Amino acid sequence: MDNHFLAIKDFSRQQLQSLLVRAMVLKQEASQNKTHNLLQGKIVSLLFDKPSTRTRVSFESAVYRLGGQVSFMSSRESQLTRGEPLKDMARVMSRYVDAIVVRTFGQEIVEELARYSDVPVINALTDLYHPCQILSDIMTVIEKKGAPENLKIVWLGDGNNMANSWIEAASVMGFSLSIACPDGYEPDKDILEESQKRGTGVITLQNDPLAAVKDADVINVDVWASMGQEEQQKERMKVFQPYQLNNELLKHAKEDAVVLHCLPAHREEEITDEVLEGPQSVAFDQAENKMHIHKAILEQFVNNIQE
């Protein structure tokens, strides 16, 4: 297994499934009050260039629940935005900590840190990818609906970093993915084309949200304006309005379809309060699963477990 966790496409189906199975085991054991010391004596650095609530707390909780320690630094405290060469930072940090979890803007930042780091670098979000989140989403799908390759999974809204990672997951794991985005807001073209060529699952892109959600087993939505796009908020509100997941649109999915949202949600924008609080929403189980997936990833990479 690659020593860094930067993108879904870097791993095989078997490797991803191994992480998912391990996360479920760790979750089950946690529910039985079993304690773990899998990271005892280990220090994990969280370098966050972008603010976060769920990602930060879920990673911190994951480390502490595995018996490790956390060193957190925001962009104001680290050298990510102060001009120090990333290769210098990576080589120094490698001598202090056992893993580096990075939440930043450019994918090239995590890639360069990984190139020079002697310890695992884990991508906690970039503008291009959000791989840890997608694994927690797939874990939730498996818990609620079973194997994803037997389901119709829909991505509805912006073709953002989440959409890009969902596309790669569909390609690697072999499930079908239906994407509906407004014209001009599609996922990364190269990622889509490469994944369509490489994968066994059918990945489709269209502009019609109703056609996309028809007979869906899983519908996944996210905010319409991501961090750094705040100045586009008003324009995006107009463009994305037909993609709002409300009860009327949800009626076109299967009766037992589940709704995912990685949170935070802008209620009455990309999703109505009624749907988010409704019986088909599994967003809060999904949020919990972030912590369990993070535990599995940290255990695997910090301890260099080969699968």
FENUR-V110124 format. One record per pair of residues at least 6 apart in sequence whose C-alpha atoms are under 7 Angstrom apart, sorted by the first residue. I is the first residue (numbers start at 1). J is the second residue. Records with the same first field share a line. If there is no record, write none. Layout:
BEGIN
I->J, J
END
This chain:
BEGIN
1->306, 307
3->120, 301
4->114, 120, 121, 122
5->121, 122, 123
6->122, 123
7->129, 131
8->131, 165, 168, 169
9->168, 172
12->172
13->172, 173
15->307
19->296, 297
20->139, 293
22->296
23->292, 293, 295, 296
26->292
27->292
36->65, 66, 67
37->66, 67
38->66, 67, 299
39->66, 67, 68, 299
40->66, 67, 68
41->68
42->68, 69, 98
43->68, 69, 70, 97, 98
44->69, 70, 71, 97, 98, 99, 100
45->70, 71, 72, 97, 99, 100, 101
46->71, 72, 73, 100, 101, 102
47->72, 73, 74, 101, 102, 103
48->73, 74, 75, 102, 103, 104
49->74, 75, 103, 104
50->103, 104
58->290, 291
59->291, 294
60->70
61->291
62->291, 292, 294, 295
63->69, 70, 295
75->81
86->112, 113
87->112, 113, 116
90->113, 116, 117
91->116, 117
94->117, 118, 119
98->119, 302
99->119, 120, 121, 302
100->120, 121, 122
101->121, 122, 123, 124
102->110, 122, 123, 124
103->123, 124, 125, 126
104->125, 126
105->126, 127
106->126, 127
107->126, 127, 128
110->123
114->121
120->301, 302
124->130, 132
127->161
128->161, 164
129->161, 162, 164, 165
130->161, 162, 165
131->165
133->290
134->165, 166
135->293
136->286, 289, 290, 293
137->286
140->286, 289
141->148
142->148
148->175
149->174, 175, 176
151->217
152->176, 177, 216, 217, 218
153->176, 177, 178, 216, 217, 218, 219
154->177, 178, 179, 212, 213, 216, 218, 219, 220
155->163, 178, 179, 180, 219, 220, 221
156->179, 180, 181, 209, 220, 221, 243
157->180, 181, 221, 222, 224, 240, 243
158->181, 185, 186, 224
159->181, 185, 186, 187
160->187
163->187
164->187, 188, 191
167->192, 195
168->195
170->176, 177, 201
171->195, 196, 198, 199, 200, 201
172->199
174->199, 200, 201
175->201, 202
176->201, 202, 203
177->202, 203, 204
178->203, 204, 205, 212
179->204, 205, 206, 212
180->205, 206, 207, 208, 209, 212
181->206, 207
182->207, 239, 240
183->207
196->203
209->243
210->249
213->252, 253
214->252, 253
215->252, 253, 254
216->253, 254, 257
217->253, 254, 257, 258
218->257, 258, 259
219->258, 259, 260
220->259, 260, 261
221->260, 261, 270
222->261, 262, 270
223->265, 266, 270
224->236, 270
225->232, 233, 236
243->270
244->269, 270, 271
245->270, 271, 272
246->271, 272, 275
247->275
257->280
258->280, 281, 282
259->280, 281, 282
260->281, 282, 283
261->283
262->283, 287
267->273
275->281
END
